[in-house]
Amino acid sequence: MINGSTRLTGLLGSPVAHSISPMMHNESYRLLGLNYVYLCFETTQERLAETVRALKTLNARGFNCTMPVKMEMCRLADQLSPAAEMIGAVNTVVNDNGMLTGHNTDGVGYMTALSVSGCDVRQKKMTLLGAGGCATAIAVQAALDGVRELALFSRRGRSFAHAQHLTDLINARTDCRASLYDLADTASLRSALADSYLLTNATPAGMAPDTGATPLPDVSVLHEGLIVSDVIYNPRKTKLLADAHAAGCRTLNGLYMLLYQGAEAFRLWTGQDMPTEQIREKYFT
């Protein structure tokens, strides 16, 4: 029941009407008997500052940020978590009596999804494809969580300079040893995968509607024993995952990353664990 003591949480960005977040958060509040509500607010980058001021004035407990406002929120937060500061983007904000702390739970969501699936990448080697926002969050969190070595592959272009900065940052701030390669360099990719525990695709290749695309034009680089993960969840089995399965690899899609990044935001706002089993059964099966 919504009453005079209900705490407000929500999602900022554009578009947001399609988001599953209101369903998973509001159902979690209901299941735990918490007096919170989660709403969506269509917000452009140009209007983000005034939207954040309004939510702060209304004493909203916090909010999520999606595209295109994640990077701008970094500049508006009063302080940043270590991961958000390294990533350069915020997807979750906590309001503590007017003090806005920016977090990035995307990487936490991915690493938790791995752990729940029985994959422990700590002190192992990981190969990551991509250098966009999702790849950056995963790379930073993996390094902070104890991945021993990270081989980052990015296409030459505007994102390659960012990928180099990310690689340098990980090497300077964490114990992880990171290296950057051109995604078109099949020989380096084959060498990196030969001793990798995990391959993760964080590029949009294979996402609907272009489901025939793959980031690996040469599937012979895949080998039995490699775990292959794709952050894409539509379709749930991308061409990359189909090729990996045929090569004898264990495969994971990106559906549960979405669940667990939301669960981490829920914990930051409420101090309680999201009932993820019930949410997964209701919305993620």
Backbone as CSV, one residue per row, in Angstrom:
resi,resn,N_x,N_y,N_z,CA_x,CA_y,CA_z,C_x,C_y,C_z
1,MET,0.855,-1.188,0.000,0.000,0.000,0.000,0.889,1.235,0.000
2,ILE,0.510,2.195,-0.825,1.228,3.465,-0.867,0.569,4.402,0.135
3,ASN,1.398,5.017,0.989,0.874,5.958,1.975,1.847,7.119,2.136
4,GLY,1.665,7.903,3.169,2.484,9.087,3.362,3.930,8.807,3.704
5,SER,4.265,7.570,4.024,5.644,7.211,4.378,6.356,6.415,3.287
6,THR,5.704,6.218,2.149,6.295,5.423,1.073,7.543,6.103,0.510
7,ARG,8.635,5.336,0.372,9.874,5.854,-0.186,9.897,5.627,-1.694
8,LEU,10.373,6.632,-2.409,10.374,6.608,-3.861,11.708,6.124,-4.415
9,THR,11.661,5.188,-5.346,12.808,4.799,-6.156,12.341,4.779,-7.605
10,GLY,13.280,4.715,-8.548,12.831,4.724,-9.929,13.959,4.610,-10.917
11,LEU,13.613,4.823,-12.183,14.545,4.685,-13.300,14.516,5.952,-14.133
12,LEU,15.713,6.495,-14.426,15.853,7.667,-15.276,16.529,7.279,-16.581
13,GLY,16.049,7.837,-17.690,16.659,7.579,-18.984,15.636,7.702,-20.083
14,SER,16.047,7.290,-21.295,15.120,7.351,-22.422,15.599,6.410,-23.528
15,PRO,14.745,5.459,-23.939,13.398,5.185,-23.439,13.432,4.274,-22.210
16,VAL,12.382,4.362,-21.399,12.316,3.539,-20.185,10.998,2.795,-20.037
17,ALA,10.039,3.061,-20.919,8.714,2.456,-20.772,8.754,0.937,-20.898
18,HIS,9.760,0.402,-21.591,9.840,-1.044,-21.824,10.501,-1.784,-20.665
19,SER,11.038,-1.069,-19.685,11.898,-1.684,-18.669,11.148,-2.678,-17.785
20,ILE,11.848,-3.762,-17.444,11.310,-4.750,-16.516,11.577,-4.350,-15.063
21,SER,12.392,-3.316,-14.857,12.781,-2.930,-13.493,11.605,-2.620,-12.570
22,PRO,10.585,-1.861,-13.004,9.462,-1.607,-12.091,8.801,-2.885,-11.590
23,MET,8.657,-3.875,-12.461,8.014,-5.123,-12.054,8.857,-5.852,-11.012
24,MET,10.164,-5.986,-11.266,10.991,-6.773,-10.352,11.168,-6.076,-9.009
25,HIS,11.309,-4.748,-9.014,11.492,-4.031,-7.746,10.189,-3.945,-6.950
26,ASN,9.108,-3.598,-7.614,7.842,-3.476,-6.886,7.365,-4.816,-6.342
27,GLU,7.588,-5.894,-7.091,7.234,-7.219,-6.589,8.117,-7.593,-5.400
28,SER,9.384,-7.209,-5.438,10.289,-7.479,-4.317,9.857,-6.699,-3.076
29,TYR,9.480,-5.438,-3.252,8.982,-4.651,-2.117,7.744,-5.313,-1.516
30,ARG,6.862,-5.799,-2.400,5.641,-6.451,-1.919,5.963,-7.721,-1.142
31,LEU,6.842,-8.539,-1.680,7.167,-9.813,-1.042,7.802,-9.616,0.332
32,LEU,8.606,-8.548,0.468,9.289,-8.304,1.739,8.525,-7.348,2.657
33,GLY,7.400,-6.839,2.193,6.613,-5.922,3.013,7.297,-4.587,3.233
34,LEU,8.049,-4.102,2.242,8.769,-2.833,2.351,7.936,-1.700,1.766
35,ASN,7.951,-0.559,2.439,7.125,0.574,2.027,7.888,1.443,1.017
36,TYR,8.092,0.865,-0.163,8.778,1.539,-1.263,7.940,1.390,-2.522
37,VAL,8.208,2.258,-3.506,7.604,2.132,-4.827,8.670,2.486,-5.857
38,TYR,8.577,1.868,-7.045,9.549,2.095,-8.113,8.801,2.539,-9.361
39,LEU,9.184,3.692,-9.904,8.532,4.262,-11.077,9.561,4.574,-12.156
40,CYS,9.094,4.741,-13.388,9.960,5.142,-14.494,9.762,6.620,-14.817
41,PHE,10.883,7.308,-15.085,10.838,8.732,-15.424,11.620,8.942,-16.719
42,GLU,10.909,9.288,-17.789,11.545,9.563,-19.072,12.353,10.851,-18.961
43,THR,13.667,10.739,-19.142,14.565,11.865,-18.893,15.674,11.898,-19.937
44,THR,15.880,13.067,-20.541,16.976,13.231,-21.482,18.232,13.677,-20.752
45,GLN,19.361,13.594,-21.429,20.616,14.036,-20.834,20.561,15.517,-20.501
46,GLU,19.906,16.303,-21.365,19.815,17.750,-21.151,18.966,18.097,-19.936
47,ARG,18.008,17.247,-19.600,17.109,17.533,-18.475,17.485,16.756,-17.218
48,LEU,18.573,16.013,-17.255,18.915,15.160,-16.123,19.153,15.956,-14.853
49,ALA,19.877,17.063,-14.929,20.214,17.836,-13.727,18.954,18.311,-13.002
50,GLU,17.978,18.832,-13.744,16.759,19.318,-13.084,15.934,18.153,-12.545
51,THR,15.961,17.009,-13.248,15.245,15.827,-12.755,15.853,15.333,-11.448
52,VAL,17.168,15.287,-11.395,17.860,14.841,-10.178,17.600,15.813,-9.029
53,ARG,17.616,17.092,-9.313,17.316,18.081,-8.259,15.914,17.873,-7.708
54,ALA,14.959,17.589,-8.600,13.576,17.372,-8.162,13.483,16.133,-7.272
55,LEU,14.125,15.041,-7.670,14.081,13.815,-6.869,14.777,14.009,-5.520
56,LYS,15.838,14.789,-5.520,16.545,15.086,-4.273,15.648,15.917,-3.358
57,THR,14.958,16.903,-3.923,14.041,17.736,-3.140,12.907,16.908,-2.553
58,LEU,12.433,15.927,-3.325,11.352,15.056,-2.865,11.844,13.953,-1.924
59,ASN,13.148,13.927,-1.657,13.777,12.942,-0.765,13.565,11.516,-1.251
60,ALA,13.639,11.334,-2.574,13.610,9.974,-3.115,14.779,9.185,-2.523
61,ARG,14.561,7.917,-2.235,15.617,7.108,-1.633,16.748,6.840,-2.623
62,GLY,16.413,6.762,-3.909,17.430,6.528,-4.911,16.802,6.229,-6.254
63,PHE,17.657,6.026,-7.242,17.154,5.750,-8.577,18.231,5.081,-9.412
64,ASN,17.760,4.377,-10.439,18.646,3.800,-11.448,18.784,4.768,-12.612
65,CYS,19.879,4.649,-13.342,20.098,5.417,-14.563,20.399,4.448,-15.697
66,THR,19.777,4.688,-16.837,20.096,3.922,-18.032,20.497,4.902,-19.119
67,MET,20.730,4.400,-20.312,21.141,5.287,-21.402,20.035,6.293,-21.687
68,PRO,20.390,7.562,-21.995,21.739,8.054,-22.271,22.335,8.876,-21.118
69,VAL,21.964,8.601,-19.870,22.318,9.521,-18.778,23.347,8.964,-17.796
70,LYS,23.902,7.779,-18.055,24.809,7.151,-17.090,26.083,7.965,-16.860
71,MET,26.674,8.479,-17.920,27.930,9.226,-17.771,27.690,10.605,-17.165
72,GLU,26.618,11.262,-17.575,26.301,12.576,-17.016,26.040,12.488,-15.520
73,MET,25.460,11.375,-15.062,25.176,11.218,-13.635,26.459,11.190,-12.813
74,CYS,27.556,10.770,-13.419,28.856,10.790,-12.727,29.202,12.203,-12.266
75,ARG,28.875,13.190,-13.095,29.207,14.582,-12.784,28.239,15.191,-11.796
76,LEU,27.052,14.615,-11.670,26.035,15.182,-10.787,26.057,14.577,-9.381
77,ALA,26.642,13.392,-9.233,26.693,12.748,-7.915,27.650,13.503,-6.992
78,ASP,27.342,13.489,-5.704,28.228,14.119,-4.714,29.482,13.290,-4.491
79,GLN,29.346,11.976,-4.593,30.498,11.087,-4.453,30.235,9.818,-5.256
80,LEU,31.319,9.101,-5.581,31.220,7.903,-6.407,31.841,6.716,-5.695
81,SER,31.277,5.541,-5.916,31.909,4.324,-5.439,33.190,4.106,-6.237
82,PRO,34.131,3.319,-5.721,35.362,3.064,-6.484,35.098,2.521,-7.880
83,ALA,34.146,1.599,-8.012,33.852,1.034,-9.326,33.271,2.089,-10.266
84,ALA,32.322,2.892,-9.795,31.708,3.922,-10.632,32.742,4.950,-11.078
85,GLU,33.668,5.281,-10.185,34.707,6.257,-10.522,35.626,5.712,-11.616
86,MET,35.985,4.430,-11.529,36.837,3.826,-12.542,36.093,3.633,-13.865
87,ILE,34.830,3.241,-13.798,34.034,2.979,-15.002,33.677,4.279,-15.717
88,GLY,33.430,5.342,-14.947,33.038,6.612,-15.534,31.568,6.680,-15.879
89,ALA,30.770,5.839,-15.219,29.329,5.817,-15.462,28.614,5.340,-14.206
90,VAL,27.415,5.853,-13.985,26.601,5.519,-12.815,25.290,4.924,-13.283
91,ASN,24.907,3.793,-12.694,23.581,3.242,-13.002,22.691,3.162,-11.774
92,THR,23.235,3.468,-10.588,22.448,3.443,-9.353,22.885,4.589,-8.456
93,VAL,21.910,5.326,-7.936,22.187,6.448,-7.028,21.464,6.199,-5.715
94,VAL,22.170,6.409,-4.618,21.588,6.312,-3.280,21.569,7.702,-2.677
95,ASN,20.406,8.114,-2.155,20.249,9.420,-1.522,20.220,9.248,-0.011
96,ASP,21.280,9.683,0.656,21.354,9.662,2.120,21.240,11.089,2.635
97,ASN,19.993,11.501,2.912,19.733,12.841,3.459,20.362,13.936,2.608
98,GLY,20.193,13.824,1.301,20.680,14.857,0.402,22.055,14.589,-0.186
99,MET,22.756,13.595,0.313,24.061,13.217,-0.230,23.858,12.103,-1.260
100,LEU,24.161,12.397,-2.507,23.937,11.435,-3.583,25.232,10.683,-3.885
101,THR,25.174,9.361,-3.701,26.323,8.508,-4.004,26.022,7.703,-5.256
102,GLY,26.923,7.806,-6.229,26.756,7.089,-7.478,27.481,5.760,-7.457
103,HIS,26.789,4.708,-7.858,27.344,3.357,-7.937,27.180,2.845,-9.366
104,ASN,27.899,1.790,-9.695,27.648,1.070,-10.938,27.523,-0.402,-10.598
105,THR,26.324,-0.933,-10.721,26.054,-2.322,-10.329,26.058,-3.285,-11.519
106,ASP,26.344,-2.779,-12.728,26.343,-3.661,-13.898,27.388,-4.761,-13.753
107,GLY,28.601,-4.379,-13.360,29.661,-5.364,-13.185,29.357,-6.338,-12.065
108,VAL,28.803,-5.824,-10.969,28.407,-6.687,-9.852,27.361,-7.687,-10.319
109,GLY,26.406,-7.212,-11.115,25.372,-8.100,-11.632,25.949,-9.213,-12.471
110,TYR,26.925,-8.867,-13.308,27.539,-9.890,-14.156,28.323,-10.894,-13.321
111,MET,29.136,-10.398,-12.397,29.959,-11.295,-11.591,29.105,-12.178,-10.689
112,THR,27.996,-11.642,-10.183,27.094,-12.451,-9.360,26.428,-13.529,-10.195
113,ALA,26.014,-13.175,-11.409,25.406,-14.171,-12.296,26.386,-15.309,-12.588
114,LEU,27.656,-14.976,-12.782,28.665,-16.011,-12.966,28.741,-16.920,-11.747
115,SER,28.824,-16.297,-10.575,28.978,-17.050,-9.334,27.794,-17.981,-9.099
116,VAL,26.589,-17.468,-9.302,25.389,-18.274,-9.102,25.362,-19.452,-10.076
117,SER,25.962,-19.273,-11.251,26.015,-20.340,-12.251,27.151,-21.327,-11.989
118,GLY,27.908,-21.104,-10.903,28.986,-22.012,-10.550,30.310,-21.709,-11.217
119,CYS,30.456,-20.480,-11.758,31.705,-20.083,-12.421,32.493,-19.152,-11.506
120,ASP,33.652,-19.580,-11.095,34.517,-18.777,-10.230,35.741,-18.362,-11.022
121,VAL,35.763,-17.117,-11.473,36.825,-16.633,-12.339,37.968,-15.981,-11.563
122,ARG,37.865,-15.955,-10.249,38.929,-15.356,-9.442,40.235,-16.118,-9.632
123,GLN,41.314,-15.362,-9.739,42.658,-15.914,-9.952,42.760,-16.740,-11.230
124,LYS,41.896,-16.425,-12.191,41.941,-17.080,-13.499,42.034,-16.021,-14.591
125,LYS,42.166,-16.465,-15.820,42.265,-15.559,-16.961,40.915,-15.444,-17.651
126,MET,40.588,-14.225,-18.025,39.322,-13.916,-18.690,39.617,-13.158,-19.978
127,THR,38.937,-13.519,-21.053,39.012,-12.780,-22.309,37.688,-12.070,-22.520
128,LEU,37.756,-10.766,-22.772,36.561,-9.932,-22.873,36.541,-9.227,-24.220
129,LEU,35.414,-9.342,-24.925,35.240,-8.705,-26.223,34.391,-7.448,-26.067
130,GLY,34.934,-6.294,-26.481,34.189,-5.044,-26.418,34.842,-4.028,-25.513
131,ALA,34.487,-2.752,-25.732,35.038,-1.675,-24.904,34.003,-0.598,-24.629
132,GLY,32.720,-0.949,-24.786,31.651,-0.005,-24.496,31.336,0.046,-23.009
133,GLY,30.184,0.623,-22.678,29.828,0.801,-21.277,29.697,-0.499,-20.513
134,CYS,29.047,-1.488,-21.111,28.864,-2.778,-20.444,30.205,-3.477,-20.257
135,ALA,31.028,-3.479,-21.310,32.345,-4.116,-21.227,33.208,-3.437,-20.169
136,THR,33.145,-2.116,-20.100,33.936,-1.373,-19.115,33.540,-1.759,-17.699
137,ALA,32.230,-1.826,-17.440,31.749,-2.198,-16.106,32.184,-3.605,-15.733
138,ILE,32.099,-4.528,-16.670,32.499,-5.913,-16.408,33.996,-5.998,-16.166
139,ALA,34.785,-5.318,-17.000,36.242,-5.360,-16.860,36.678,-4.829,-15.500
140,VAL,36.133,-3.699,-15.102,36.519,-3.090,-13.818,36.132,-3.983,-12.657
141,GLN,34.886,-4.486,-12.650,34.434,-5.305,-11.522,35.196,-6.626,-11.469
142,ALA,35.467,-7.209,-12.632,36.234,-8.458,-12.668,37.618,-8.244,-12.067
143,ALA,38.256,-7.126,-12.425,39.577,-6.822,-11.877,39.516,-6.590,-10.375
144,LEU,38.502,-5.856,-9.922,38.348,-5.598,-8.489,38.033,-6.877,-7.719
145,ASP,37.356,-7.822,-8.361,36.946,-9.060,-7.696,38.001,-10.158,-7.740
146,GLY,39.135,-9.890,-8.369,40.225,-10.852,-8.266,40.558,-11.652,-9.498
147,VAL,40.060,-11.251,-10.682,40.512,-11.910,-11.905,42.016,-11.675,-12.050
148,ARG,42.756,-12.752,-12.329,44.219,-12.644,-12.369,44.716,-11.926,-13.625
149,GLU,44.096,-12.248,-14.762,44.555,-11.705,-16.036,43.355,-11.433,-16.924
150,LEU,43.381,-10.297,-17.602,42.279,-9.895,-18.472,42.823,-9.554,-19.853
151,ALA,42.362,-10.282,-20.854,42.705,-9.993,-22.247,41.510,-9.273,-22.867
152,LEU,41.688,-8.001,-23.180,40.602,-7.161,-23.691,40.774,-6.984,-25.191
153,PHE,39.720,-7.295,-25.954,39.750,-7.174,-27.409,38.723,-6.138,-27.850
154,SER,39.180,-5.162,-28.626,38.312,-4.097,-29.112,38.624,-3.819,-30.574
155,ARG,37.625,-3.400,-31.324,37.856,-3.043,-32.719,38.574,-1.696,-32.788
156,ARG,39.450,-1.563,-33.772,40.111,-0.290,-34.011,39.056,0.757,-34.376
157,GLY,39.181,1.933,-33.802,38.210,2.987,-34.031,38.154,3.897,-32.828
158,ARG,37.023,4.590,-32.681,36.907,5.576,-31.608,37.001,4.943,-30.229
159,SER,36.536,3.708,-30.085,36.517,3.078,-28.761,37.876,2.515,-28.354
160,PHE,38.819,2.428,-29.309,40.097,1.786,-28.984,40.900,2.623,-27.999
161,ALA,40.839,3.942,-28.122,41.548,4.816,-27.173,40.967,4.649,-25.776
162,HIS,39.640,4.527,-25.697,39.015,4.280,-24.388,39.457,2.939,-23.832
163,ALA,39.543,1.934,-24.696,39.971,0.608,-24.250,41.399,0.645,-23.713
164,GLN,42.250,1.445,-24.346,43.626,1.576,-23.858,43.652,2.259,-22.499
165,HIS,42.833,3.295,-22.341,42.739,3.974,-21.041,42.236,3.020,-19.972
166,LEU,41.237,2.210,-20.309,40.683,1.249,-19.365,41.746,0.228,-18.961
167,THR,42.501,-0.259,-19.933,43.563,-1.223,-19.654,44.611,-0.630,-18.718
168,ASP,45.022,0.596,-19.005,46.015,1.272,-18.154,45.474,1.487,-16.741
169,LEU,44.204,1.836,-16.649,43.585,2.097,-15.345,43.538,0.825,-14.501
170,ILE,43.144,-0.275,-15.108,43.085,-1.555,-14.390,44.474,-1.954,-13.906
171,ASN,45.475,-1.786,-14.752,46.840,-2.138,-14.355,47.355,-1.253,-13.229
172,ALA,46.921,0.009,-13.209,47.392,0.944,-12.187,46.649,0.809,-10.864
173,ARG,45.368,0.431,-10.910,44.526,0.476,-9.713,44.242,-0.891,-9.090
174,THR,44.524,-1.970,-9.803,44.183,-3.303,-9.291,45.379,-4.246,-9.448
175,ASP,45.220,-5.442,-8.921,46.253,-6.469,-9.055,46.105,-7.288,-10.328
176,CYS,45.073,-6.994,-11.110,44.825,-7.719,-12.353,45.796,-7.235,-13.434
177,ARG,46.290,-8.153,-14.246,47.168,-7.807,-15.371,46.317,-7.777,-16.636
178,ALA,46.143,-6.578,-17.194,45.279,-6.382,-18.351,46.098,-6.084,-19.597
179,SER,45.658,-6.628,-20.734,46.307,-6.392,-22.016,45.232,-6.114,-23.058
180,LEU,45.556,-5.248,-24.020,44.611,-4.847,-25.062,45.067,-5.352,-26.425
181,TYR,44.094,-5.855,-27.215,44.371,-6.370,-28.554,43.279,-5.903,-29.514
182,ASP,43.613,-5.934,-30.794,42.657,-5.645,-31.852,41.768,-6.879,-32.051
183,LEU,40.457,-6.681,-32.041,39.530,-7.806,-32.192,39.692,-8.503,-33.536
184,ALA,40.241,-7.798,-34.523,40.464,-8.414,-35.828,41.704,-9.307,-35.858
185,ASP,42.486,-9.281,-34.787,43.722,-10.062,-34.710,43.390,-11.472,-34.221
186,THR,43.053,-12.341,-35.166,42.624,-13.691,-34.811,43.727,-14.493,-34.131
187,ALA,44.962,-14.275,-34.523,46.076,-15.014,-33.913,46.197,-14.689,-32.429
188,SER,46.080,-13.405,-32.079,46.152,-13.019,-30.671,44.945,-13.532,-29.897
189,LEU,43.781,-13.535,-30.540,42.578,-14.050,-29.884,42.709,-15.548,-29.619
190,ARG,43.215,-16.280,-30.594,43.408,-17.712,-30.414,44.386,-17.979,-29.263
191,SER,45.463,-17.202,-29.202,46.459,-17.362,-28.149,45.871,-17.028,-26.782
192,ALA,45.083,-15.959,-26.710,44.478,-15.560,-25.435,43.489,-16.612,-24.939
193,LEU,42.698,-17.173,-25.851,41.681,-18.138,-25.452,42.269,-19.494,-25.078
194,ALA,43.478,-19.772,-25.548,44.089,-21.075,-25.284,44.223,-21.351,-23.794
195,ASP,44.476,-20.292,-22.996,44.619,-20.500,-21.554,43.616,-19.663,-20.749
196,SER,42.501,-19.278,-21.390,41.446,-18.540,-20.688,40.427,-19.491,-20.066
197,TYR,39.950,-19.136,-18.905,38.866,-19.864,-18.242,37.518,-19.445,-18.827
198,LEU,37.426,-18.157,-19.211,36.145,-17.571,-19.595,36.314,-16.620,-20.771
199,LEU,35.402,-16.719,-21.729,35.268,-15.742,-22.809,33.936,-15.035,-22.638
200,THR,33.964,-13.707,-22.622,32.745,-12.924,-22.467,32.569,-11.979,-23.641
201,ASN,31.406,-12.038,-24.280,31.078,-11.084,-25.332,30.266,-9.945,-24.735
202,ALA,30.835,-8.735,-24.772,30.109,-7.549,-24.327,29.936,-6.573,-25.484
203,THR,29.944,-7.093,-26.710,29.615,-6.289,-27.883,28.150,-6.543,-28.238
204,PRO,27.547,-5.700,-29.088,26.151,-5.940,-29.478,25.997,-6.965,-30.592
205,ALA,27.076,-7.569,-31.057,27.000,-8.527,-32.164,26.145,-9.732,-31.787
206,GLY,25.066,-9.940,-32.520,24.148,-11.041,-32.266,22.857,-10.632,-31.593
207,MET,22.754,-9.362,-31.224,21.532,-8.880,-30.566,20.403,-8.750,-31.579
208,ALA,19.175,-9.034,-31.148,18.021,-8.866,-32.028,17.928,-7.407,-32.479
209,PRO,17.609,-7.126,-33.740,17.135,-8.087,-34.752,18.251,-8.741,-35.580
210,ASP,19.511,-8.332,-35.379,20.608,-8.873,-36.192,21.159,-10.141,-35.547
211,THR,20.314,-11.163,-35.448,20.667,-12.359,-34.687,21.665,-13.270,-35.399
212,GLY,21.951,-12.982,-36.671,22.922,-13.810,-37.389,24.356,-13.356,-37.204
213,ALA,24.557,-12.238,-36.524,25.901,-11.695,-36.342,26.620,-12.392,-35.192
214,THR,27.936,-12.355,-35.244,28.753,-12.922,-34.174,30.046,-12.125,-34.077
215,PRO,30.597,-11.967,-32.888,31.878,-11.265,-32.765,33.064,-12.140,-33.165
216,LEU,32.819,-13.440,-33.410,33.888,-14.378,-33.749,33.657,-14.963,-35.145
217,PRO,34.173,-14.318,-36.177,33.990,-14.887,-37.514,34.713,-16.220,-37.695
218,ASP,35.749,-16.479,-36.900,36.476,-17.743,-36.956,36.190,-18.531,-35.678
219,VAL,35.255,-19.461,-35.746,34.844,-20.197,-34.549,35.869,-21.238,-34.125
220,SER,36.902,-21.452,-34.949,37.916,-22.440,-34.572,38.745,-21.999,-33.369
221,VAL,38.613,-20.724,-32.964,39.334,-20.266,-31.766,38.706,-20.827,-30.489
222,LEU,37.474,-21.323,-30.592,36.795,-21.905,-29.435,37.304,-23.315,-29.190
223,HIS,37.345,-23.706,-27.943,37.819,-25.052,-27.623,37.039,-25.622,-26.446
224,GLU,36.942,-26.915,-26.395,36.227,-27.593,-25.314,36.869,-27.261,-23.977
225,GLY,36.039,-26.985,-22.990,36.523,-26.621,-21.660,36.433,-25.136,-21.384
226,LEU,36.331,-24.318,-22.456,36.170,-22.874,-22.299,34.721,-22.554,-21.938
227,ILE,34.518,-21.658,-20.985,33.174,-21.159,-20.677,32.944,-19.916,-21.523
228,VAL,31.822,-19.857,-22.231,31.515,-18.730,-23.103,30.244,-18.049,-22.612
229,SER,30.360,-16.760,-22.336,29.262,-15.972,-21.789,28.946,-14.821,-22.733
230,ASP,27.670,-14.545,-22.921,27.232,-13.428,-23.759,26.323,-12.543,-22.915
231,VAL,26.580,-11.237,-22.889,25.731,-10.349,-22.085,24.372,-10.137,-22.735
232,ILE,24.229,-10.507,-24.004,22.950,-10.376,-24.714,21.947,-11.391,-24.163
233,TYR,20.698,-10.968,-24.000,19.656,-11.900,-23.559,18.470,-11.937,-24.511
234,ASN,18.544,-11.201,-25.615,17.525,-11.279,-26.667,18.235,-11.316,-28.011
235,PRO,18.395,-12.520,-28.594,17.841,-13.813,-28.181,18.623,-14.428,-27.024
236,ARG,17.998,-15.379,-26.356,18.669,-16.014,-25.225,19.826,-16.907,-25.662
237,LYS,19.773,-17.403,-26.896,20.894,-18.176,-27.429,21.370,-17.502,-28.696
238,THR,22.411,-16.699,-28.579,22.975,-15.998,-29.719,23.739,-16.974,-30.608
239,LYS,24.129,-16.497,-31.782,24.934,-17.329,-32.670,26.257,-17.705,-31.992
240,LEU,26.841,-16.764,-31.252,28.072,-17.070,-30.525,27.859,-18.239,-29.572
241,LEU,26.771,-18.218,-28.814,26.519,-19.288,-27.853,26.204,-20.607,-28.568
242,ALA,25.521,-20.529,-29.693,25.248,-21.750,-30.459,26.549,-22.354,-30.989
243,ASP,27.433,-21.501,-31.504,28.735,-21.980,-31.996,29.564,-22.551,-30.850
244,ALA,29.521,-21.887,-29.692,30.285,-22.349,-28.535,29.771,-23.698,-28.042
245,HIS,28.450,-23.847,-28.008,27.869,-25.132,-27.595,28.306,-26.248,-28.535
246,ALA,28.311,-25.963,-29.832,28.731,-26.962,-30.817,30.202,-27.332,-30.651
247,ALA,31.001,-26.382,-30.111,32.426,-26.635,-29.902,32.707,-27.311,-28.559
248,GLY,31.651,-27.600,-27.807,31.818,-28.289,-26.524,32.026,-27.375,-25.337
249,CYS,31.711,-26.088,-25.514,31.873,-25.126,-24.428,30.606,-25.034,-23.579
250,ARG,30.769,-24.736,-22.318,29.628,-24.384,-21.476,29.242,-22.948,-21.793
251,THR,27.941,-22.642,-21.855,27.496,-21.314,-22.275,26.550,-20.681,-21.260
252,LEU,26.597,-19.353,-21.199,25.735,-18.553,-20.313,25.284,-17.314,-21.067
253,ASN,23.982,-16.954,-20.967,23.532,-15.716,-21.589,23.440,-14.583,-20.555
254,GLY,22.992,-13.397,-21.007,23.030,-12.212,-20.156,21.790,-11.960,-19.335
255,LEU,20.852,-12.904,-19.323,19.584,-12.641,-18.654,19.749,-12.385,-17.161
256,TYR,20.584,-13.172,-16.497,20.682,-13.041,-15.047,21.564,-11.877,-14.615
257,MET,22.397,-11.355,-15.527,23.112,-10.117,-15.226,22.114,-9.002,-14.936
258,LEU,21.034,-8.955,-15.736,19.976,-7.959,-15.544,19.328,-8.112,-14.172
259,LEU,19.079,-9.347,-13.771,18.465,-9.607,-12.470,19.374,-9.157,-11.329
260,TYR,20.634,-9.555,-11.382,21.509,-9.332,-10.233,22.050,-7.904,-10.145
261,GLN,22.103,-7.173,-11.265,22.455,-5.756,-11.132,21.325,-5.010,-10.438
262,GLY,20.079,-5.429,-10.717,18.944,-4.844,-10.006,18.916,-5.234,-8.547
263,ALA,19.309,-6.465,-8.257,19.352,-6.929,-6.867,20.361,-6.140,-6.043
264,GLU,21.487,-5.775,-6.655,22.489,-4.990,-5.934,21.974,-3.573,-5.657
265,ALA,21.277,-2.981,-6.614,20.657,-1.671,-6.378,19.631,-1.761,-5.254
266,PHE,18.834,-2.797,-5.273,17.822,-3.033,-4.232,18.475,-3.087,-2.855
267,ARG,19.591,-3.787,-2.754,20.310,-3.906,-1.476,20.847,-2.553,-1.024
268,LEU,21.366,-1.765,-1.961,21.910,-0.455,-1.617,20.823,0.475,-1.079
269,TRP,19.622,0.383,-1.633,18.529,1.244,-1.196,17.893,0.792,0.113
270,THR,17.690,-0.508,0.248,16.875,-1.011,1.355,17.680,-1.663,2.476
271,GLY,18.908,-2.065,2.183,19.687,-2.811,3.167,19.270,-4.262,3.270
272,GLN,18.388,-4.717,2.385,17.925,-6.100,2.402,18.198,-6.763,1.054
273,ASP,18.234,-8.078,1.064,18.473,-8.829,-0.158,17.179,-8.983,-0.946
274,MET,17.255,-8.731,-2.229,16.103,-8.978,-3.096,15.773,-10.467,-3.085
275,PRO,14.509,-10.848,-3.053,14.128,-12.273,-3.126,14.313,-12.784,-4.549
276,THR,15.566,-12.976,-4.937,15.891,-13.235,-6.340,15.297,-14.534,-6.873
277,GLU,15.149,-15.542,-6.015,14.585,-16.800,-6.507,13.154,-16.598,-6.997
278,GLN,12.351,-15.879,-6.195,10.965,-15.635,-6.598,10.896,-14.734,-7.835
279,ILE,11.767,-13.726,-7.876,11.775,-12.796,-9.029,12.221,-13.536,-10.279
280,ARG,13.211,-14.402,-10.144,13.686,-15.146,-11.306,12.597,-16.068,-11.842
281,GLU,11.893,-16.743,-10.953,10.827,-17.649,-11.387,9.673,-16.896,-12.073
282,LYS,9.392,-15.689,-11.586,8.249,-14.953,-12.113,8.548,-14.204,-13.402
283,TYR,9.763,-13.639,-13.526,10.053,-12.762,-14.648,11.199,-13.209,-15.553
284,PHE,11.973,-14.217,-15.159,13.174,-14.551,-15.916,13.210,-16.003,-16.398
285,THR,12.078,-16.661,-16.431,12.055,-18.035,-16.943,11.243,-18.112,-18.223
